[in-house]
């Protein structure tokens, strides 16, 4: 693999850290974004070869300048790993809209703002690779994570349009759709809305308890995900989306089959509206 320059958002933990570490081991240059001086120092200590950059993806007006400075300092970026994000858990009726707004600011608007900062650069250079980290939650849903799934469904759709628009310029775009991995997504990093409506206890309490019990014990290995990402960005024919994890494969496949059955069952109604 020839040496590339990676720009990884949220590089101090989870998938971002795993991909950064793997890329460095393979001899690539890594620019990693963090949100504070404290995390910048911690990342530099854990991965001395990384080039840490302060960037809060919700500070939309600063992102163009951050990207410009990063390329001025370290040269053209070849691969954007749009990884920064977090999970929100809460029954929809109980969850304030402000929590939804914050979820979308980070997971959707932040990711799109970073991508848009790179689009003209990649287009003009006629090369580049954008990996938008979505989730199997961008293709399936489950009770209690409406805001999270909504944000990932949004980024999933935007990624597909971005892929079509950038293809004529030799720029690849893939949505990375991981299942459950041993990161801190379901632990310290998750924002949880407090329970307030007893009617939802029977539905949701077991889901929350099971998720907390599995945190740190999930089947997915972040280092293996990082290896898969490095393989992905070397491909000349990358897929529009890449599922990672056997749970993602099973759950998404089941959803596609149910969707096929629903379409077939309602086909007479569907075509009855043609004039």
Phi, psi and omega in degrees: 000126179288152183294132180235164172253121180258141170242113188241119176275146183063050188275357187272353181202170173058219182299322181301315180294317181297318179292319178300313181297317181294318180296319178297319179299329180274004176090013178274163172266137183233124169257120184240130181270145175222167186257352183211162176297324180298313180288332175296317179294320180295318179294317179298326179288321181283323180230081186301334183279348181287151174259095183283141182227134176285123179198114170266118187293348177271355173271073192302324184289344182267345193294319178302318180293322179298314181294317179300315180294321180298318179286327175297321184279325192234002178092175184298138177276138178260325187227124171259123172254102183275085192252335187303131180174174178206170180255144171241135179235130179172144174300137186304314182296331183273343191268121180299148178299331179299326177291326175294316181300317179295319179301316180287326178302316182280305191284333182248295185296321178296314180297317181293321179298318178294315179301316182297332177292332181266337186306310181295328179292312179295319181298315181293327179277350181059037176193164180141161181219125177248123174248109176267116181280107176260246183176162167298338175289000171264001181229342175227169177227166173205154182301139173099354178227044182300314183294319179296308180300319179302317180293321182283325172300318180298311181294327177299312180294318179298322180298320180294320177293317179302319180299314181295321183287330184267345183304320181297345183255013177076017181257128180267144174224126177228137171270123179268124189240080181283152169273221182272122181234162181279068171245186180266016183305315182268003182252243185299328187282342185279136173269126183241125176283137179293144178288145181213347185239108184301334180303334182269358185304311186295324180284312195261325183304316178297326179293314180297315181297318180294320180296317179294323180292328182275347184303125182089354182240013182295159183291325188289136180256116182302327179293325177288326173298317180299319178297321178294322179295318179297324176292319180302311187288352174270352184282140174275346181228063182290154181281159175299324174218148179234112174285140176229123181111138181294331178292320177298317179301312182293313184291319180289321177299318177298319180296319179296320179293318177297320179297318178300317180294320179296318179298316181293318182296325184257012183304316179302321177291319181303312185276352181289347185270355178291136184273000000 
